[in-house]
Amino acid sequence: MPHIRTPAPGRAQRTPAGTAWTVFRRRLASTAVLWVACWLATAMSEQRERCAHSIVGPGGPFRLRTSTLPPNETCVWPDGTEIAALDVMPYLWWAAAAASLISLLLAAAITAGTAEGGRSHS
């Protein structure tokens, strides 16, 4: 006779919808962690000072462009040169945000499909 595994007492059996929502929560948490990492890296980069003292870029007058999603500071010179405080991290953040959105949509679709499948049509 094959061994049948049953959930331990007190533990709920995992459903596809529950698993999908768990994946979404984890992806959202990783996106939040990356946002904090971007914020810290931008805050510690002293990008304004580096641009003002010509440590980076061509030197001369520049304007500072800031963004909040993800946090970043970019020095922009009149000749079109741009130097950002963060290098690859914004791309990682946008990838994590996209993955969170996709997992949210999948979790909602699975939940809606489960709810629709449980209804009886008269």
N, CA, C and O atoms as CSV, one atom per row, in Angstrom:
chain,resi,resn,atom,element,x,y,z
A,1,MET,N,N,0.839,-1.160,0.000
A,1,MET,CA,C,0.000,0.000,0.000
A,1,MET,C,C,0.896,1.238,0.000
A,1,MET,O,O,1.807,1.332,0.822
A,2,PRO,N,N,0.654,2.187,-0.904
A,2,PRO,CA,C,1.498,3.381,-0.960
A,2,PRO,C,C,1.276,4.269,0.260
A,2,PRO,O,O,0.184,4.340,0.824
A,3,HIS,N,N,2.344,4.931,0.635
A,3,HIS,CA,C,2.282,5.836,1.778
A,3,HIS,C,C,1.664,7.160,1.334
A,3,HIS,O,O,2.150,7.767,0.380
A,4,ILE,N,N,0.630,7.612,1.986
A,4,ILE,CA,C,-0.029,8.868,1.661
A,4,ILE,C,C,0.338,9.880,2.741
A,4,ILE,O,O,0.126,9.656,3.933
A,5,ARG,N,N,0.896,11.001,2.283
A,5,ARG,CA,C,1.295,12.051,3.231
A,5,ARG,C,C,0.105,12.942,3.530
A,5,ARG,O,O,-0.597,13.388,2.622
A,6,THR,N,N,-0.108,13.187,4.773
A,6,THR,CA,C,-1.164,14.099,5.198
A,6,THR,C,C,-0.509,15.267,5.915
A,6,THR,O,O,0.547,15.106,6.527
A,7,PRO,N,N,-1.116,16.428,5.845
A,7,PRO,CA,C,-0.532,17.563,6.544
A,7,PRO,C,C,-0.527,17.341,8.051
A,7,PRO,O,O,-1.409,16.692,8.613
A,8,ALA,N,N,0.486,17.898,8.675
A,8,ALA,CA,C,0.598,17.786,10.128
A,8,ALA,C,C,-0.588,18.488,10.782
A,8,ALA,O,O,-1.117,19.451,10.227
A,9,PRO,N,N,-1.008,18.021,11.949
A,9,PRO,CA,C,-2.122,18.685,12.638
A,9,PRO,C,C,-1.793,20.150,12.893
A,9,PRO,O,O,-0.694,20.486,13.334
A,10,GLY,N,N,-2.740,20.995,12.617
A,10,GLY,CA,C,-2.526,22.413,12.848
A,10,GLY,C,C,-1.942,23.144,11.652
A,10,GLY,O,O,-1.908,24.375,11.661
A,11,ARG,N,N,-1.479,22.443,10.619
A,11,ARG,CA,C,-0.928,23.087,9.427
A,11,ARG,C,C,-1.920,22.962,8.287
A,11,ARG,O,O,-2.445,21.882,8.018
A,12,ALA,N,N,-2.160,24.041,7.645
A,12,ALA,CA,C,-3.091,24.035,6.515
A,12,ALA,C,C,-2.395,23.455,5.290
A,12,ALA,O,O,-1.189,23.614,5.099
A,13,GLN,N,N,-3.167,22.799,4.490
A,13,GLN,CA,C,-2.617,22.244,3.262
A,13,GLN,C,C,-2.438,23.384,2.265
A,13,GLN,O,O,-3.305,24.250,2.147
A,14,ARG,N,N,-1.321,23.385,1.551
A,14,ARG,CA,C,-1.025,24.444,0.597
A,14,ARG,C,C,-1.922,24.327,-0.623
A,14,ARG,O,O,-2.096,23.252,-1.197
A,15,THR,N,N,-2.477,25.454,-0.996
A,15,THR,CA,C,-3.264,25.513,-2.215
A,15,THR,C,C,-2.466,26.293,-3.247
A,15,THR,O,O,-1.567,27.047,-2.876
A,16,PRO,N,N,-2.767,26.135,-4.529
A,16,PRO,CA,C,-2.051,26.925,-5.538
A,16,PRO,C,C,-2.211,28.431,-5.314
A,16,PRO,O,O,-1.267,29.193,-5.520
A,17,ALA,N,N,-3.400,28.858,-4.893
A,17,ALA,CA,C,-3.614,30.283,-4.639
A,17,ALA,C,C,-2.764,30.755,-3.461
A,17,ALA,O,O,-2.169,31.831,-3.518
A,18,GLY,N,N,-2.704,29.965,-2.405
A,18,GLY,CA,C,-1.892,30.337,-1.245
A,18,GLY,C,C,-0.412,30.410,-1.589
A,18,GLY,O,O,0.296,31.304,-1.126
A,19,THR,N,N,0.047,29.477,-2.395
A,19,THR,CA,C,1.445,29.490,-2.826
A,19,THR,C,C,1.727,30.718,-3.683
A,19,THR,O,O,2.771,31.353,-3.536
A,20,ALA,N,N,0.804,31.053,-4.575
A,20,ALA,CA,C,0.986,32.222,-5.440
A,20,ALA,C,C,1.055,33.507,-4.626
A,20,ALA,O,O,1.868,34.383,-4.920
A,21,TRP,N,N,0.213,33.626,-3.608
A,21,TRP,CA,C,0.248,34.823,-2.770
A,21,TRP,C,C,1.530,34.884,-1.936
A,21,TRP,O,O,2.053,35.969,-1.682
A,22,THR,N,N,2.031,33.731,-1.514
A,22,THR,CA,C,3.302,33.704,-0.788
A,22,THR,C,C,4.441,34.172,-1.685
A,22,THR,O,O,5.302,34.940,-1.253
A,23,VAL,N,N,4.446,33.712,-2.924
A,23,VAL,CA,C,5.468,34.152,-3.889
A,23,VAL,C,C,5.372,35.656,-4.090
A,23,VAL,O,O,6.397,36.338,-4.122
A,24,PHE,N,N,4.169,36.181,-4.225
A,24,PHE,CA,C,3.987,37.629,-4.402
A,24,PHE,C,C,4.540,38.398,-3.208
A,24,PHE,O,O,5.261,39.380,-3.383
A,25,ARG,N,N,4.205,37.957,-1.988
A,25,ARG,CA,C,4.695,38.653,-0.793
A,25,ARG,C,C,6.217,38.652,-0.738
A,25,ARG,O,O,6.824,39.658,-0.369
A,26,ARG,N,N,6.832,37.547,-1.097
A,26,ARG,CA,C,8.305,37.478,-1.077
A,26,ARG,C,C,8.914,38.377,-2.134
A,26,ARG,O,O,9.922,39.036,-1.876
A,27,ARG,N,N,8.328,38.417,-3.306
A,27,ARG,CA,C,8.850,39.299,-4.360
A,27,ARG,C,C,8.660,40.763,-3.983
A,27,ARG,O,O,9.531,41.591,-4.249
A,28,LEU,N,N,7.540,41.082,-3.374
A,28,LEU,CA,C,7.311,42.459,-2.936
A,28,LEU,C,C,8.316,42.848,-1.855
A,28,LEU,O,O,8.817,43.972,-1.853
A,29,ALA,N,N,8.610,41.943,-0.953
A,29,ALA,CA,C,9.605,42.207,0.094
A,29,ALA,C,C,10.990,42.420,-0.515
A,29,ALA,O,O,11.733,43.299,-0.077
A,30,SER,N,N,11.335,41.623,-1.518
A,30,SER,CA,C,12.648,41.805,-2.154
A,30,SER,C,C,12.712,43.136,-2.894
A,30,SER,O,O,13.770,43.764,-2.939
A,31,THR,N,N,11.600,43.575,-3.471
A,31,THR,CA,C,11.564,44.882,-4.126
A,31,THR,C,C,11.766,45.993,-3.101
A,31,THR,O,O,12.476,46.963,-3.368
A,32,ALA,N,N,11.150,45.858,-1.936
A,32,ALA,CA,C,11.313,46.853,-0.882
A,32,ALA,C,C,12.751,46.888,-0.373
A,32,ALA,O,O,13.295,47.961,-0.112
A,33,VAL,N,N,13.358,45.726,-0.233
A,33,VAL,CA,C,14.758,45.665,0.215
A,33,VAL,C,C,15.666,46.332,-0.809
A,33,VAL,O,O,16.578,47.070,-0.437
A,34,LEU,N,N,15.430,46.082,-2.090
A,34,LEU,CA,C,16.227,46.730,-3.132
A,34,LEU,C,C,16.020,48.241,-3.137
A,34,LEU,O,O,16.966,48.991,-3.378
A,35,TRP,N,N,14.792,48.699,-2.873
A,35,TRP,CA,C,14.543,50.141,-2.810
A,35,TRP,C,C,15.365,50.771,-1.686
A,35,TRP,O,O,15.969,51.827,-1.869
A,36,VAL,N,N,15.383,50.123,-0.533
A,36,VAL,CA,C,16.169,50.636,0.600
A,36,VAL,C,C,17.662,50.630,0.254
A,36,VAL,O,O,18.380,51.573,0.589
A,37,ALA,N,N,18.128,49.571,-0.413
A,37,ALA,CA,C,19.540,49.509,-0.809
A,37,ALA,C,C,19.876,50.630,-1.791
A,37,ALA,O,O,20.941,51.239,-1.688
A,38,CYS,N,N,18.987,50.907,-2.733
A,38,CYS,CA,C,19.199,52.015,-3.673
A,38,CYS,C,C,19.220,53.352,-2.941
A,38,CYS,O,O,20.051,54.214,-3.229
A,39,TRP,N,N,18.308,53.516,-1.999
A,39,TRP,CA,C,18.249,54.754,-1.233
A,39,TRP,C,C,19.541,54.967,-0.440
A,39,TRP,O,O,20.093,56.067,-0.427
A,40,LEU,N,N,20.018,53.909,0.222
A,40,LEU,CA,C,21.263,54.026,0.992
A,40,LEU,C,C,22.458,54.313,0.090
A,40,LEU,O,O,23.296,55.155,0.413
A,41,ALA,N,N,22.537,53.615,-1.040
A,41,ALA,CA,C,23.654,53.829,-1.952
A,41,ALA,C,C,23.637,55.244,-2.516
A,41,ALA,O,O,24.695,55.853,-2.671
A,42,THR,N,N,22.468,55.773,-2.822
A,42,THR,CA,C,22.368,57.147,-3.326
A,42,THR,C,C,22.743,58.142,-2.242
A,42,THR,O,O,23.447,59.118,-2.505
A,43,ALA,N,N,22.278,57.899,-1.031
A,43,ALA,CA,C,22.571,58.811,0.076
A,43,ALA,C,C,24.058,58.850,0.403
A,43,ALA,O,O,24.577,59.894,0.799
A,44,MET,N,N,24.743,57.734,0.243
A,44,MET,CA,C,26.167,57.672,0.579
A,44,MET,C,C,27.073,58.011,-0.600
A,44,MET,O,O,28.284,58.131,-0.418
A,45,SER,N,N,26.521,58.169,-1.800
A,45,SER,CA,C,27.372,58.367,-2.972
A,45,SER,C,C,27.949,59.776,-3.077
A,45,SER,O,O,28.980,59.960,-3.724
A,46,GLU,N,N,27.321,60.771,-2.465
A,46,GLU,CA,C,27.750,62.169,-2.563
A,46,GLU,C,C,27.898,62.574,-4.022
A,46,GLU,O,O,28.874,63.220,-4.404
A,47,GLN,N,N,26.917,62.187,-4.833
A,47,GLN,CA,C,26.966,62.440,-6.270
A,47,GLN,C,C,27.073,63.928,-6.588
A,47,GLN,O,O,27.807,64.311,-7.500
A,48,ARG,N,N,26.361,64.762,-5.860
A,48,ARG,CA,C,26.410,66.207,-6.106
A,48,ARG,C,C,27.822,66.751,-5.940
A,48,ARG,O,O,28.294,67.540,-6.758
A,49,GLU,N,N,28.488,66.323,-4.878
A,49,GLU,CA,C,29.858,66.785,-4.628
A,49,GLU,C,C,30.825,66.278,-5.694
A,49,GLU,O,O,31.705,67.010,-6.144
A,50,ARG,N,N,30.653,65.023,-6.090
A,50,ARG,CA,C,31.544,64.449,-7.096
A,50,ARG,C,C,31.403,65.176,-8.427
A,50,ARG,O,O,32.395,65.398,-9.122
A,51,CYS,N,N,30.181,65.546,-8.784
A,51,CYS,CA,C,29.975,66.281,-10.031
A,51,CYS,C,C,30.483,67.717,-9.907
A,51,CYS,O,O,31.117,68.229,-10.830
A,52,ALA,N,N,30.212,68.367,-8.783
A,52,ALA,CA,C,30.611,69.761,-8.589
A,52,ALA,C,C,32.119,69.933,-8.593
A,52,ALA,O,O,32.615,70.961,-9.055
A,53,HIS,N,N,32.858,68.961,-8.095
A,53,HIS,CA,C,34.324,69.052,-8.037
A,53,HIS,C,C,34.995,68.389,-9.228
A,53,HIS,O,O,36.211,68.198,-9.230
A,54,SER,N,N,34.207,68.036,-10.245
A,54,SER,CA,C,34.713,67.401,-11.478
A,54,SER,C,C,35.436,66.092,-11.215
A,54,SER,O,O,36.339,65.721,-11.964
A,55,ILE,N,N,35.049,65.389,-10.160
A,55,ILE,CA,C,35.614,64.067,-9.902
A,55,ILE,C,C,35.063,63.097,-10.936
A,55,ILE,O,O,35.758,62.175,-11.362
A,56,VAL,N,N,33.822,63.304,-11.337
A,56,VAL,CA,C,33.206,62.523,-12.412
A,56,VAL,C,C,32.658,63.498,-13.440
A,56,VAL,O,O,32.310,64.630,-13.104
A,57,GLY,N,N,32.581,63.068,-14.678
A,57,GLY,CA,C,32.001,63.881,-15.732
A,57,GLY,C,C,32.971,64.897,-16.301
A,57,GLY,O,O,34.117,64.989,-15.861
A,58,PRO,N,N,32.505,65.662,-17.286
A,58,PRO,CA,C,33.379,66.603,-17.978
A,58,PRO,C,C,33.658,67.889,-17.213
A,58,PRO,O,O,34.521,68.668,-17.619
A,59,GLY,N,N,32.947,68.128,-16.113
A,59,GLY,CA,C,33.135,69.358,-15.355
A,59,GLY,C,C,32.285,70.480,-15.930
A,59,GLY,O,O,31.663,70.327,-16.981
A,60,GLY,N,N,32.267,71.590,-15.242
A,60,GLY,CA,C,31.465,72.724,-15.683
A,60,GLY,C,C,30.062,72.669,-15.104
A,60,GLY,O,O,29.756,71.839,-14.248
A,61,PRO,N,N,29.212,73.575,-15.591
A,61,PRO,CA,C,27.848,73.627,-15.052
A,61,PRO,C,C,27.056,72.367,-15.417
A,61,PRO,O,O,27.180,71.822,-16.514
A,62,PHE,N,N,26.264,71.940,-14.486
A,62,PHE,CA,C,25.436,70.748,-14.684
A,62,PHE,C,C,24.139,70.952,-13.932
A,62,PHE,O,O,24.022,71.849,-13.097
A,63,ARG,N,N,23.163,70.106,-14.238
A,63,ARG,CA,C,21.940,70.098,-13.446
A,63,ARG,C,C,21.798,68.710,-12.843
A,63,ARG,O,O,22.280,67.720,-13.395
A,64,LEU,N,N,21.136,68.660,-11.716
A,64,LEU,CA,C,20.956,67.399,-11.001
A,64,LEU,C,C,19.535,66.908,-11.224
A,64,LEU,O,O,18.570,67.628,-10.969
A,65,ARG,N,N,19.416,65.678,-11.701
A,65,ARG,CA,C,18.106,65.047,-11.897
A,65,ARG,C,C,17.968,63.955,-10.836
A,65,ARG,O,O,18.817,63.070,-10.730
A,66,THR,N,N,16.900,64.025,-10.060
A,66,THR,CA,C,16.664,63.028,-9.016
A,66,THR,C,C,15.423,62.216,-9.352
A,66,THR,O,O,14.507,62.700,-10.016
A,67,SER,N,N,15.407,60.987,-8.888
A,67,SER,CA,C,14.236,60.132,-9.045
A,67,SER,C,C,13.991,59.417,-7.726
A,67,SER,O,O,14.904,59.229,-6.921
A,68,THR,N,N,12.742,59.023,-7.522
A,68,THR,CA,C,12.401,58.328,-6.285
A,68,THR,C,C,12.118,56.848,-6.505
A,68,THR,O,O,12.184,56.069,-5.555
A,69,LEU,N,N,11.808,56.443,-7.727
A,69,LEU,CA,C,11.551,55.031,-8.028
A,69,LEU,C,C,12.508,54.552,-9.096
A,69,LEU,O,O,12.234,54.753,-10.280
A,70,PRO,N,N,13.568,53.955,-8.753
A,70,PRO,CA,C,14.234,53.882,-7.450
A,70,PRO,C,C,14.975,55.179,-7.157
A,70,PRO,O,O,15.199,55.983,-8.062
A,71,PRO,N,N,15.356,55.389,-5.906
A,71,PRO,CA,C,16.090,56.606,-5.565
A,71,PRO,C,C,17.416,56.668,-6.319
A,71,PRO,O,O,18.189,55.710,-6.305
A,72,ASN,N,N,17.674,57.789,-6.971
A,72,ASN,CA,C,18.903,57.934,-7.734
A,72,ASN,C,C,19.123,59.416,-8.008
A,72,ASN,O,O,18.168,60.186,-8.100
A,73,GLU,N,N,20.385,59.809,-8.136
A,73,GLU,CA,C,20.745,61.163,-8.530
A,73,GLU,C,C,21.620,61.061,-9.766
A,73,GLU,O,O,22.560,60.268,-9.808
A,74,THR,N,N,21.307,61.868,-10.772
A,74,THR,CA,C,22.057,61.856,-12.025
A,74,THR,C,C,22.478,63.275,-12.353
A,74,THR,O,O,21.654,64.189,-12.366
A,75,CYS,N,N,23.763,63.457,-12.620
A,75,CYS,CA,C,24.268,64.750,-13.062
A,75,CYS,C,C,24.170,64.784,-14.582
A,75,CYS,O,O,24.605,63.857,-15.265
A,76,VAL,N,N,23.590,65.873,-15.104
A,76,VAL,CA,C,23.403,66.025,-16.543
A,76,VAL,C,C,24.086,67.317,-16.980
A,76,VAL,O,O,23.776,68.391,-16.465
A,77,TRP,N,N,25.024,67.210,-17.939
A,77,TRP,CA,C,25.740,68.356,-18.468
A,77,TRP,C,C,25.104,68.813,-19.774
A,77,TRP,O,O,24.399,68.041,-20.423
A,78,PRO,N,N,25.348,70.068,-20.166
A,78,PRO,CA,C,24.743,70.582,-21.401
A,78,PRO,C,C,25.098,69.782,-22.664
A,78,PRO,O,O,24.329,69.781,-23.625
A,79,ASP,N,N,26.244,69.109,-22.671
A,79,ASP,CA,C,26.626,68.350,-23.870
A,79,ASP,C,C,25.945,66.980,-23.941
A,79,ASP,O,O,26.189,66.214,-24.873
A,80,GLY,N,N,25.092,66.670,-22.959
A,80,GLY,CA,C,24.353,65.407,-22.973
A,80,GLY,C,C,24.956,64.314,-22.113
A,80,GLY,O,O,24.363,63.242,-21.987
A,81,THR,N,N,26.119,64.552,-21.516
A,81,THR,CA,C,26.746,63.556,-20.648
A,81,THR,C,C,25.923,63.404,-19.378
A,81,THR,O,O,25.523,64.385,-18.752
A,82,GLU,N,N,25.682,62.154,-19.016
A,82,GLU,CA,C,24.939,61.854,-17.786
A,82,GLU,C,C,25.733,60.863,-16.954
A,82,GLU,O,O,26.204,59.850,-17.471
A,83,ILE,N,N,25.883,61.149,-15.668
A,83,ILE,CA,C,26.538,60.230,-14.742
A,83,ILE,C,C,25.597,60.033,-13.562
A,83,ILE,O,O,25.224,60.991,-12.885
A,84,ALA,N,N,25.213,58.766,-13.320
A,84,ALA,CA,C,24.277,58.448,-12.246
A,84,ALA,C,C,25.019,57.934,-11.022
A,84,ALA,O,O,26.105,57.365,-11.125
A,85,ALA,N,N,24.411,58.144,-9.865
A,85,ALA,CA,C,24.997,57.662,-8.617
A,85,ALA,C,C,24.985,56.137,-8.572
A,85,ALA,O,O,25.926,55.517,-8.077
A,86,LEU,N,N,23.922,55.540,-9.088
A,86,LEU,CA,C,23.805,54.087,-9.097
A,86,LEU,C,C,24.080,53.574,-10.500
A,86,LEU,O,O,23.758,54.237,-11.486
A,87,ASP,N,N,24.667,52.410,-10.586
A,87,ASP,CA,C,25.016,51.868,-11.888
A,87,ASP,C,C,23.964,50.868,-12.360
A,87,ASP,O,O,23.147,51.192,-13.222
A,88,VAL,N,N,23.976,49.664,-11.805
A,88,VAL,CA,C,23.088,48.591,-12.237
A,88,VAL,C,C,21.871,48.455,-11.325
A,88,VAL,O,O,20.871,47.851,-11.714
A,89,MET,N,N,21.946,48.999,-10.143
A,89,MET,CA,C,20.882,48.797,-9.164
A,89,MET,C,C,19.493,49.250,-9.630
A,89,MET,O,O,18.516,48.563,-9.330
A,90,PRO,N,N,19.357,50.374,-10.352
A,90,PRO,CA,C,18.011,50.730,-10.826
A,90,PRO,C,C,17.404,49.669,-11.743
A,90,PRO,O,O,16.202,49.412,-11.687
A,91,TYR,N,N,18.226,49.060,-12.577
A,91,TYR,CA,C,17.725,48.005,-13.463
A,91,TYR,C,C,17.274,46.786,-12.653
A,91,TYR,O,O,16.262,46.160,-12.969
A,92,LEU,N,N,18.031,46.461,-11.612
A,92,LEU,CA,C,17.631,45.355,-10.734
A,92,LEU,C,C,16.320,45.677,-10.029
A,92,LEU,O,O,15.460,44.809,-9.880
A,93,TRP,N,N,16.169,46.933,-9.593
A,93,TRP,CA,C,14.938,47.322,-8.916
A,93,TRP,C,C,13.752,47.228,-9.860
A,93,TRP,O,O,12.706,46.700,-9.485
A,94,TRP,N,N,13.899,47.733,-11.080
A,94,TRP,CA,C,12.792,47.662,-12.035
A,94,TRP,C,C,12.450,46.221,-12.385
A,94,TRP,O,O,11.277,45.897,-12.572
A,95,ALA,N,N,13.456,45.345,-12.478
A,95,ALA,CA,C,13.188,43.925,-12.732
A,95,ALA,C,C,12.424,43.306,-11.564
A,95,ALA,O,O,11.494,42.527,-11.770
A,96,ALA,N,N,12.815,43.653,-10.340
A,96,ALA,CA,C,12.108,43.132,-9.163
A,96,ALA,C,C,10.683,43.680,-9.096
A,96,ALA,O,O,9.759,42.955,-8.727
A,97,ALA,N,N,10.499,44.953,-9.449
A,97,ALA,CA,C,9.149,45.533,-9.452
A,97,ALA,C,C,8.276,44.863,-10.508
A,97,ALA,O,O,7.101,44.593,-10.262
A,98,ALA,N,N,8.846,44.593,-11.681
A,98,ALA,CA,C,8.089,43.903,-12.737
A,98,ALA,C,C,7.725,42.485,-12.304
A,98,ALA,O,O,6.609,42.026,-12.545
A,99,ALA,N,N,8.669,41.792,-11.662
A,99,ALA,CA,C,8.390,40.437,-11.178
A,99,ALA,C,C,7.296,40.463,-10.108
A,99,ALA,O,O,6.459,39.562,-10.056
A,100,SER,N,N,7.302,41.485,-9.262
A,100,SER,CA,C,6.247,41.612,-8.247
A,100,SER,C,C,4.897,41.832,-8.901
A,100,SER,O,O,3.902,41.237,-8.484
A,101,LEU,N,N,4.848,42.676,-9.915
A,101,LEU,CA,C,3.585,42.933,-10.608
A,101,LEU,C,C,3.068,41.673,-11.305
A,101,LEU,O,O,1.878,41.367,-11.245
A,102,ILE,N,N,3.965,40.955,-11.961
A,102,ILE,CA,C,3.569,39.718,-12.646
A,102,ILE,C,C,3.058,38.693,-11.638
A,102,ILE,O,O,2.045,38.037,-11.880
A,103,SER,N,N,3.757,38.550,-10.502
A,103,SER,CA,C,3.306,37.575,-9.505
A,103,SER,C,C,1.988,38.005,-8.864
A,103,SER,O,O,1.181,37.153,-8.491
A,104,LEU,N,N,1.756,39.318,-8.731
A,104,LEU,CA,C,0.464,39.805,-8.230
A,104,LEU,C,C,-0.654,39.424,-9.199
A,104,LEU,O,O,-1.701,38.930,-8.782
A,105,LEU,N,N,-0.428,39.654,-10.487
A,105,LEU,CA,C,-1.447,39.327,-11.479
A,105,LEU,C,C,-1.712,37.824,-11.533
A,105,LEU,O,O,-2.860,37.395,-11.654
A,106,LEU,N,N,-0.647,37.026,-11.443
A,106,LEU,CA,C,-0.827,35.574,-11.447
A,106,LEU,C,C,-1.577,35.094,-10.212
A,106,LEU,O,O,-2.462,34.244,-10.312
A,107,ALA,N,N,-1.229,35.633,-9.053
A,107,ALA,CA,C,-1.912,35.234,-7.819
A,107,ALA,C,C,-3.384,35.613,-7.876
A,107,ALA,O,O,-4.242,34.838,-7.453
A,108,ALA,N,N,-3.680,36.797,-8.393
A,108,ALA,CA,C,-5.078,37.217,-8.516
A,108,ALA,C,C,-5.824,36.328,-9.506
A,108,ALA,O,O,-6.979,35.969,-9.276
A,109,ALA,N,N,-5.160,35.974,-10.610
A,109,ALA,CA,C,-5.811,35.111,-11.603
A,109,ALA,C,C,-6.064,33.719,-11.047
A,109,ALA,O,O,-7.123,33.137,-11.281
A,110,ILE,N,N,-5.100,33.184,-10.312
A,110,ILE,CA,C,-5.271,31.849,-9.733
A,110,ILE,C,C,-6.390,31.877,-8.702
A,110,ILE,O,O,-7.211,30.962,-8.653
A,111,THR,N,N,-6.427,32.916,-7.880
A,111,THR,CA,C,-7.481,33.028,-6.875
A,111,THR,C,C,-8.851,33.166,-7.537
A,111,THR,O,O,-9.821,32.542,-7.105
A,112,ALA,N,N,-8.924,33.978,-8.578
A,112,ALA,CA,C,-10.197,34.149,-9.284
A,112,ALA,C,C,-10.611,32.850,-9.967
A,112,ALA,O,O,-11.791,32.499,-9.974
A,113,GLY,N,N,-9.639,32.131,-10.545
A,113,GLY,CA,C,-9.943,30.853,-11.184
A,113,GLY,C,C,-10.403,29.820,-10.186
A,113,GLY,O,O,-11.294,29.023,-10.482
A,114,THR,N,N,-9.812,29.819,-9.009
A,114,THR,CA,C,-10.211,28.883,-7.958
A,114,THR,C,C,-11.616,29.219,-7.461
A,114,THR,O,O,-12.434,28.327,-7.238
A,115,ALA,N,N,-11.882,30.499,-7.293
A,115,ALA,CA,C,-13.210,30.909,-6.831
A,115,ALA,C,C,-14.262,30.606,-7.897
A,115,ALA,O,O,-15.371,30.189,-7.564
A,116,GLU,N,N,-13.936,30.806,-9.150
A,116,GLU,CA,C,-14.876,30.531,-10.233
A,116,GLU,C,C,-15.118,29.034,-10.373
A,116,GLU,O,O,-16.238,28.600,-10.642
A,117,GLY,N,N,-14.059,28.247,-10.189
A,117,GLY,CA,C,-14.184,26.790,-10.294
A,117,GLY,C,C,-15.004,26.190,-9.172
A,117,GLY,O,O,-15.593,25.121,-9.338
A,118,GLY,N,N,-15.054,26.868,-8.018
A,118,GLY,CA,C,-15.792,26.364,-6.879
A,118,GLY,C,C,-17.280,26.655,-6.951
A,118,GLY,O,O,-18.074,26.053,-6.228
A,119,ARG,N,N,-17.657,27.587,-7.830
A,119,ARG,CA,C,-19.083,27.929,-7.952
A,119,ARG,C,C,-19.778,26.909,-8.840
A,119,ARG,O,O,-19.199,26.379,-9.788
A,120,SER,N,N,-21.012,26.656,-8.513
A,120,SER,CA,C,-21.802,25.757,-9.371
A,120,SER,C,C,-22.718,26.596,-10.232
A,120,SER,O,O,-23.385,27.507,-9.740
A,121,HIS,N,N,-22.750,26.295,-11.492
A,121,HIS,CA,C,-23.612,27.018,-12.420
A,121,HIS,C,C,-24.970,26.332,-12.490
A,121,HIS,O,O,-25.034,25.120,-12.701
A,122,SER,N,N,-26.058,27.082,-12.318
A,122,SER,CA,C,-27.389,26.480,-12.368
A,122,SER,C,C,-28.010,26.692,-13.714
A,122,SER,O,O,-29.136,26.255,-13.950
